Amino acid sequence: MKSIPEKPNNGQVNFDDMINDLIKNFLEKLLKSELTEFLNYDKYEVTGKNSGNNRNGNYSRNFQTK
């Protein structure tokens, strides 16, 4: 997430983009923490190795919503 919202040439902040970024980051953190809670171990932790309940990676998805 960008710490300072980018300003267009007229000096105004695009709040739609800022809100979309906030929601996106919130959902990503929520899903990652849900996976950690479900599997009962943190990412890269040795206890999860060969447990039969492994993290298999992820991939990006693009949703176009308004």
C-alpha positions in Angstrom: 0.0 0.0 0.0 1.2 3.5 -0.8 1.9 5.5 2.4 1.1 8.8 0.7 -1.7 8.9 -1.9 -0.6 10.0 -5.3 -2.0 13.4 -6.3 -3.0 14.2 -9.8 -1.8 17.4 -11.5 -4.6 19.5 -9.9 -3.4 18.6 -6.3 -6.4 16.5 -5.3 -6.4 13.0 -3.9 -8.4 10.4 -5.7 -10.4 8.9 -2.7 -11.9 6.1 -4.8 -8.5 4.7 -5.4 -7.4 5.2 -1.8 -10.5 3.4 -0.4 -10.0 0.6 -2.9 -6.4 0.2 -1.8 -7.5 0.1 1.9 -10.1 -2.5 1.3 -7.7 -4.6 -0.9 -5.0 -4.6 1.8 -7.5 -5.3 4.6 -8.9 -8.3 2.7 -5.5 -9.7 1.9 -4.3 -9.5 5.5 -7.6 -11.0 6.7 -7.3 -14.0 4.3 -3.6 -14.6 5.2 -4.4 -14.5 8.9 -7.4 -16.8 8.4 -5.1 -19.3 6.7 -2.5 -19.1 9.5 -5.3 -19.7 12.1 -6.8 -22.6 10.1 -3.5 -24.4 9.6 -2.4 -23.7 13.1 1.2 -22.6 12.1 2.8 -19.4 10.7 4.2 -19.2 7.2 7.7 -20.7 6.9 7.4 -22.5 10.3 9.0 -25.9 10.5 6.1 -27.5 12.3 4.0 -27.4 9.1 6.5 -29.2 7.0 5.2 -32.6 5.8 2.2 -32.3 8.1 -0.2 -33.1 5.2 -1.8 -29.7 5.6 0.7 -27.5 3.7 0.6 -24.0 2.2 0.6 -24.5 -1.5 1.3 -21.0 -2.6 -0.9 -18.3 -4.0 -1.5 -16.3 -7.1 -2.8 -12.8 -7.8 -6.4 -12.2 -8.9 -7.8 -9.1 -10.5 -11.4 -8.0 -9.8 -12.9 -4.9 -11.4 -15.6 -3.6 -9.1 -17.1 -0.2 -8.3 
